[in-house]
Amino acid sequence: METILQFKNLDYYYESNGKKVTILDNVNFSFQKGHFYTILGPSGSGKTTTLSLGCGLDIPKNGYVLYNGKDIRKIGLDRYRNQNVSVIFQSYNLITYMTALQNVLTAMEITGVKVQNKKARALELLEKVGITEVEAKRNILQLSGGQQQRVAIARALSCNVDLLIADEPTGNLDEETANDIIDLFQELAHQENKCVIVVTHSQEVAKKSDRAVYLSKKKLAVKDASSI
């Protein structure tokens, strides 16, 4: 098994009213290619913080976040976020004056994706997550919340990186579409050898992952999803 993302001796805390509040304490954990992970835990336990550290939006107070064995700070946080990891945000973070198609194409241009026909590839990915060509040409604000989430997923997939990190990506989707998205995550992990990490409150989503990772006592603890 090939480790792609590793937390090594990682601490994360913040100061509140002069007191130190610890979120993660000496965490050591590895995520491997070819696996679909879910991260679970009660509200406020640090799930989103864990994702922020993994995708380079935040840095640990002590310890390291390693990508393919290299400290992401040495890679360069901007370069790491641009070239090595795709993020699906809970709040979508789409460009609201663009169409769905333009949002995906813009991500492909920024990250330098090399495909012969970018428009065709973008439409293919949008269709894969349930967005028709007609819908793809609509302004983002003309789409429902669930449709916007699907566009955000297609945008992340368009960057063609080996590490995909998502914060509650199925939270605004109907059950059928949510199942389709989870099936897609499984396909990306198992058939394309990518590492997919998803924060979720859903036990059903966790059951479909290869490893359910629990935030407990400021540590990450893995549990076979089949035992949930």
C-alpha positions as CSV (number, residue, x, y, z in Angstrom):
1,M,0.0,0.0,0.0
2,E,1.3,3.5,-0.9
3,T,0.9,6.3,1.6
4,I,0.0,9.6,0.0
5,L,-0.9,11.7,3.0
6,Q,0.6,11.5,6.5
7,F,0.1,13.3,9.8
8,K,3.3,13.0,11.8
9,N,3.6,14.0,15.5
10,L,0.9,16.6,14.7
11,D,-0.5,19.0,17.2
12,Y,-3.1,21.6,16.6
13,Y,-4.5,24.1,19.2
14,Y,-5.7,27.7,19.5
15,E,-5.9,30.3,22.3
16,S,-9.2,31.3,23.8
17,N,-9.4,33.8,26.6
18,G,-5.8,33.2,27.4
19,K,-6.3,29.4,27.6
20,K,-4.9,26.8,25.2
21,V,-7.6,24.7,23.5
22,T,-6.2,21.5,22.0
23,I,-7.9,20.0,19.0
24,L,-5.4,17.4,17.9
25,D,-2.7,16.0,20.1
26,N,0.4,14.2,18.8
27,V,-1.6,12.6,15.9
28,N,0.2,10.0,13.7
29,F,-1.9,8.7,10.9
30,S,-1.4,7.7,7.3
31,F,-3.9,7.8,4.3
32,Q,-3.2,5.5,1.4
33,K,-3.9,5.5,-2.3
34,G,-6.6,3.2,-3.5
35,H,-8.7,3.8,-0.4
36,F,-11.9,5.7,0.4
37,Y,-11.9,7.1,3.9
38,T,-14.6,8.7,6.0
39,I,-13.9,10.9,9.0
40,L,-16.5,11.0,11.8
41,G,-16.9,12.6,15.1
42,P,-19.2,14.9,17.2
43,S,-19.6,18.5,16.3
44,G,-16.6,20.5,17.4
45,S,-14.3,17.5,17.6
46,G,-12.0,18.8,14.8
47,K,-13.2,17.1,11.7
48,T,-13.0,20.2,9.5
49,T,-9.7,21.2,11.1
50,T,-8.3,17.9,10.1
51,L,-9.4,18.4,6.5
52,S,-8.0,22.0,6.5
53,L,-4.6,20.6,7.6
54,G,-4.7,17.8,5.0
55,C,-5.4,20.2,2.2
56,G,-2.9,22.9,3.3
57,L,-5.4,25.5,4.2
58,D,-4.0,25.5,7.7
59,I,-0.7,24.3,9.2
60,P,0.0,22.4,12.5
61,K,1.3,24.0,15.5
62,N,3.8,21.2,15.9
63,G,4.6,18.2,13.7
64,Y,4.1,17.7,10.0
65,V,1.7,17.1,7.2
66,L,3.5,15.0,4.5
67,Y,2.5,14.4,0.9
68,N,4.3,11.5,-0.7
69,G,6.7,11.7,2.2
70,K,7.5,15.4,1.8
71,D,6.5,18.3,4.2
72,I,3.8,20.3,2.3
73,R,5.5,23.5,3.6
74,K,8.6,22.5,1.6
75,I,6.4,21.8,-1.5
76,G,4.9,25.2,-1.0
77,L,1.3,25.5,0.3
78,D,0.1,27.3,-2.8
79,R,1.7,24.8,-5.2
80,Y,0.4,21.9,-3.1
81,R,-3.2,23.2,-3.2
82,N,-2.9,23.9,-6.9
83,Q,-1.3,20.7,-8.1
84,N,-1.7,17.9,-5.5
85,V,-5.1,18.0,-3.8
86,S,-8.7,18.8,-4.8
87,V,-11.2,20.0,-2.2
88,I,-15.0,19.8,-2.2
89,F,-16.2,22.5,0.2
90,Q,-19.4,22.2,2.2
91,S,-20.3,25.8,1.1
92,Y,-19.4,25.0,-2.5
93,N,-17.2,28.1,-3.1
94,L,-18.3,28.4,-6.7
95,I,-17.9,31.5,-8.9
96,T,-21.4,32.9,-8.9
97,Y,-21.1,35.0,-12.1
98,M,-20.1,32.0,-14.2
99,T,-22.0,29.0,-15.5
100,A,-21.5,25.5,-14.1
101,L,-19.4,24.6,-17.2
102,Q,-17.3,27.7,-16.8
103,N,-16.6,26.9,-13.1
104,V,-15.2,23.5,-14.1
105,L,-13.2,24.9,-17.1
106,T,-11.7,27.6,-14.9
107,A,-10.4,25.0,-12.4
108,M,-8.9,23.0,-15.3
109,E,-7.2,26.1,-16.7
110,I,-5.8,27.2,-13.3
111,T,-4.4,23.8,-12.5
112,G,-3.0,23.2,-16.0
113,V,-5.0,20.0,-16.7
114,K,-3.8,18.6,-20.0
115,V,-6.6,17.0,-22.0
116,Q,-7.3,17.4,-25.7
117,N,-10.8,18.7,-25.4
118,K,-11.4,20.4,-22.0
119,K,-15.0,21.4,-22.7
120,A,-15.9,17.8,-23.6
121,R,-14.2,16.5,-20.5
122,A,-15.9,19.1,-18.3
123,L,-19.3,18.2,-19.7
124,E,-18.5,14.5,-19.2
125,L,-17.7,15.1,-15.5
126,L,-20.8,17.3,-15.0
127,E,-23.0,14.6,-16.5
128,K,-21.3,12.0,-14.3
129,V,-22.5,13.8,-11.2
130,G,-26.0,14.4,-12.6
131,I,-25.8,17.8,-14.4
132,T,-27.1,17.9,-17.9
133,E,-25.6,19.9,-20.7
134,V,-28.5,22.3,-20.5
135,E,-28.0,22.8,-16.8
136,A,-24.2,23.1,-17.3
137,K,-24.7,26.2,-19.4
138,R,-26.9,27.9,-16.7
139,N,-25.5,30.5,-14.3
140,I,-24.6,28.9,-10.9
141,L,-27.3,31.0,-9.2
142,Q,-30.0,29.5,-11.4
143,L,-29.2,26.0,-10.0
144,S,-30.5,24.5,-6.8
145,G,-28.2,23.9,-3.7
146,G,-28.0,20.2,-4.6
147,Q,-27.1,21.0,-8.2
148,Q,-24.4,23.5,-7.0
149,Q,-22.9,20.8,-4.8
150,R,-22.7,18.4,-7.8
151,V,-20.9,21.1,-9.8
152,A,-18.4,21.5,-6.9
153,I,-17.7,17.8,-7.0
154,A,-17.3,17.9,-10.8
155,R,-14.9,20.8,-10.5
156,A,-12.8,18.9,-7.9
157,L,-12.7,15.8,-10.1
158,S,-11.6,17.9,-13.2
159,C,-8.2,18.6,-11.6
160,N,-7.2,15.0,-12.0
161,V,-5.1,14.7,-8.8
162,D,-4.5,11.7,-6.6
163,L,-5.9,13.2,-3.4
164,L,-9.5,14.2,-3.0
165,I,-10.7,15.8,0.2
166,A,-14.4,16.6,0.8
167,D,-16.4,18.2,3.6
168,E,-19.9,16.8,3.8
169,P,-20.2,16.4,0.0
170,T,-23.6,14.6,0.1
171,G,-25.2,16.8,2.7
172,N,-27.4,18.7,0.2
173,L,-28.2,15.8,-2.1
174,D,-31.2,13.5,-2.4
175,E,-30.6,9.9,-1.5
176,E,-30.3,8.6,-5.0
177,T,-27.7,11.2,-6.1
178,A,-25.8,10.9,-2.8
179,N,-25.5,7.1,-3.5
180,D,-24.3,7.9,-7.0
181,I,-21.6,10.2,-5.6
182,I,-20.4,7.7,-3.1
183,D,-20.3,5.1,-5.8
184,L,-18.1,7.5,-7.8
185,F,-15.8,8.0,-4.8
186,Q,-15.4,4.3,-4.5
187,E,-14.7,4.1,-8.3
188,L,-12.0,6.8,-8.0
189,A,-10.3,5.0,-5.1
190,H,-10.5,1.4,-6.3
191,Q,-10.3,1.8,-10.1
192,E,-8.1,4.9,-10.4
193,N,-6.0,4.4,-7.3
194,K,-6.8,7.7,-5.8
195,C,-7.1,8.6,-2.1
196,V,-10.6,9.9,-1.2
197,I,-11.2,11.4,2.3
198,V,-14.7,12.5,3.2
199,V,-15.9,14.2,6.4
200,T,-19.4,13.1,7.2
201,H,-22.1,12.7,9.9
202,S,-23.7,9.9,8.0
203,Q,-23.3,6.4,9.2
204,E,-24.6,5.1,5.9
205,V,-21.8,6.9,4.0
206,A,-19.3,5.6,6.5
207,K,-20.4,2.1,6.0
208,K,-19.6,2.4,2.3
209,S,-16.0,3.6,2.9
210,D,-13.0,1.3,3.2
211,R,-12.0,2.9,6.5
212,A,-14.1,4.9,8.9
213,V,-11.8,7.2,10.9
214,Y,-13.0,8.5,14.3
215,L,-11.9,11.6,16.0
216,S,-11.7,10.5,19.7
217,K,-9.7,12.0,22.5
218,K,-8.0,14.3,20.1
219,K,-6.6,11.4,18.1
220,L,-7.6,9.7,14.8
221,A,-8.6,6.0,15.3
222,V,-9.5,3.8,12.4
223,K,-12.3,1.3,12.4
224,D,-13.4,-1.1,9.6
225,A,-16.5,0.4,8.1
226,S,-18.2,-3.0,8.0
227,S,-18.4,-3.0,11.8
228,I,-20.3,0.3,12.0
